[in-house]
């Protein structure tokens, strides 16, 4: 069954009030017992969760911008004259820069991420009466934050909460590229896959069924040939549909973990959801916490995750 559904109404109905939204205390979370294979020496996993600030509503709005304006401002990205922000992600050498240049033209500038030596390019375009800021993320093979480039890309998608993330994939090396696609889909639902280099795929005798791929991933897949500017109109339409809520994606996420890991993830995710009722990716955050990701642990303990949930 196709998991892409059209949102006919302008706004989603607000959920019933939930007393959990009134949390204004630090919740000490202890996950016991964890299987030995998931720990180092200590059989317990303890962290302090700073819940979302009181006064924020968990009501959803599928047509409202979803980006975290406060965090984007800290990253030096000014949204004053823009309606939506779009992240552009992808492996190196998949034509991501070509897509970026084709969409933004001369409306772009470059610099570094604040406090980083990693370069950043951003530009803009207009479509369907809306103004879009496009941010070109570093080319990476994963979002596990094992390098500075991966950390920058991961943090922007997680904490900046772009309204749409375009993942550019190489149609000639799709299996390798899907690793990043699946990781992005773990973090956010608002994804459009740009299946680039379709001309190269045909030259190598490769056929990609983009409709079946979209059905299997639960997110729109748009075939493109960016060098020839083919498919860019369809790409812009898909981005606009996701950003404005006309198209609501429901990604298929991998859930084939070992039983012990699944149990631990479910317990920790449930506690995160109690503290942050609006957190869109509690399962992914739980996985990264169990893996000991220092950036995510810090975000939870310092309350940054609460800001993310409340945005």
Secondary structure, 3 states (H helix, E strand, C coil): CCCCEECCCCCCCCCCCCHHHHCCCEEEEEECCCCHHHCCCCCCEEEEEECCCCCCCCCCCCCCCCCCHHHHHHCCCCCCCCCEEEEEEECCCCCHHHHHHHHHCCCEEEEECCCCCCEEEEEEEEECCEEEEEEECCCCCCCCCCCHHHHHHHHHHHHCCCCEEEEEEEHHHHHHHHHHHHHHHHHCCCEEEEEECHHHHHHCCCCCCHHHHHHHHCCEEEECEHHHCECHHHHHHHHHHHHHCCEECCCCCCCCCCHHHHHHHHHHHHHHHHHCCCCCCHHHHHHHHHCCCHHHHHHHHCCHHHHHHHC
